[in-house]
Amino acid sequence: MSPTLATFLIVSAALFCVGLLAALSRRHAIFILIGIEMMLAAAGLNFIAFWRFAPQPTPPTGVMVTIFAIAIAAAEAAVGLALVIAVYRHYHTSNVDQMDQLKG
Amino acid sequence: MSNWIVAHLWLIPALPLAASLLILSLTNARRPLAAGLAIAGQVLALILSLGAFWPTLSTPGYRLFHNFTWFTFGEQTLRLGFVIDPLAAVMLVMITFVSLCIFVFSVGYMAADKNFGRFFAYLSFFSAAMLGVVIANSLLLLFICWELVGLASYLLIGFWIHKPSAAAAAKKAFITTRIGDIGFFLGMLWLYGRSGTLLFYDGGNGALENAGLLSLGAVATAIALLIFCGAAGKSGQFPLHVWLPDAMEGPTPVSALIHAATMVAAGVFLVARVYPIFSLGAIGGVTTSLTVVVWIGVITALISALIALAQADIKRILAYSTVSQLGLMMVSLGVGGVAAGIMHLLAHGFFKALLFLGSGSVIHGCHEEQDIRRMGGLRGVMPVTFLTYAVGMMALSGVPLFFAGAWTKEEILHATSLWSVSRVPHYLMLAGVVLTALYMTRQMIYVFFGRRRAAAEHAHESPAVMTWPLVVLALCAIALSVVLTPAWPWLHDFLLGEKAAVDLGSLIQPGLYVAFVLVALGIGLGVFFYRGAGEVDPLERAAPPLFRFLANRMWLDELYDWTILAVARFAARLADFLDRYFWDGLVRLIGGLGQLVGSLTKGFDERGINAGVNDATGVVRGLGRLVSVRHSGQVQTYLGVIAVGLLALLLFYAWLT
């Protein structure tokens, strides 16, 4: 049995929910970042799936968008981690519950 | 050439003024440069003055003017201008030349002063202001320069500001002349109101020309008298003469400048300049205003000659002598001898500068001693000063033939003898001649003859930089007599715009010899009385009350103190009282009212308006507080809300479709 579009969408939705749950419930900033990455991955999976099940031949638009999204996610992770380190140095914590002020 | 000089007459005062400003911008240490600048400015002004003088020689009645618009207001334009005529030309040459001598002398006299540069800046400024007075072709321009002269005199009389007496004298000079200037100013305004112009000469439309004079009519007398107030103040005429002797507090070169070339000459010059206003409507050369001038002059000349007789300060004697000579000039102008008065002014400029610089040399030599009773026998120690001083003394006394003062004085006496109103001024002036010779002889004997008293013990001759100006001025005082003799009245006719002719016959007239005999009488009396005089004045021994009366300057200062100043002080005290209690109370009352109104509005503000605003803001604040609770700063809460919101939106969308 070959996988259908629905299978991919279900996996993608599950991945998104796991990512969202991680982003909402974890206290550590790095885990929140990981959750966000998981949601991005779910979105990428959707792009690929919709492209794959579209009438062929189609220009590889879905693949291209996903590759861009991964590249941007890498940059975003770098910036995010740098922010986490900067915040840690300042507050001596990476617990987002304690970071409730914009002024430092 | 002559046109160029007329258009550039302003350079003559401008050069010394520029020198003055340049010197002021120097540091105190640049002494040679400061003196050099001042002298250079004066030399250039002298050269230009000679350039302006030269063309006036060629044509009798020469007069050129250069007018320009200063500013325009509405329909009116205010015009100023410069004029060069024989009167201005001879004054220019005299002022620049005498000032130059005084400047050179000051280099030696002020050598030890630490404000050397400032002194030369003021001197230059003084001479610039006076040159401005002389070339002005507008009463307004003349008035401006006139006031600058007043300012310069204030600065210089009070030059040794650390001496309280100098500061007081400067104030006195400034305020006393200012009293006269009020009259001058009113006269000027009145003149402008009548004639619509303040220019002296304007091609027939000037205030001193036909059109202007016609518009004056009967008020000319009043205007002339008002202007004479100013002249009396500056030229030290009774009753405004009190400042002039006090002005001796300044350094001696300043006294020389004030008494010879600049300040006091301004008043006589002014009367001569606006003479047409004085003589308007004259019957036989007599008008009310001129008669007033004559009597004021007579009183001044006589009073100050008497006072000079009992003064002990070498400079004060000369000061009263100046006042007396100025009175004589005024008399001359008043009786119609304009040329004689100006000639005497010129000659006086030379020999009085000589006398003052000579007295400066004496004071310098005697280590700042000014009391003639403590001098004596300086003849041998200070030969140059003695000889030049003797020339000045003889010129002032009127010793005939070779001294400038004799001819001009005789000329004035001649003019007074012709006055149709009264012979009294003539006789009084003859008495003045005797007195002048007498007090000058007294001074000579006290200073240069007899026993050497305390201050003369260590006297020494002054350096060459001080004696040379004396020699030059002495030579001038002698040389000037050539152009002043009645046998060849060159200067006289030059001033009147006529051609001079040799007339030896005029040397043979009784008036001349009467004057000469009186001079001889004065000198003879002086020698007789004061020969061998000691510390106590012979007059004091003979008539102590009279001497005290004269020595205390006829108590005129005290009289002013008791009368005018008492009134002024009373007025000041009254004003002070009013200020303190009446006006202050009024102000306080108004202030209290203001405070009352203020507290009322404050109450209204606080209880009425503020309360309303407070309530309104309270509501807003409460709402804000309610909302701000949700703004916790918890990122995850926000994210959760966003997620729930998104889900709700999706569900809503699904429900819609």
Interface residues (C-beta under 8 A of the other chain):
Chain A: L20 A23 L24 S25 I32 V96 D97 M99 D100 Q101 L102
Chain B: S632 G633 Q634 V635 Q636 L639 G640 A643
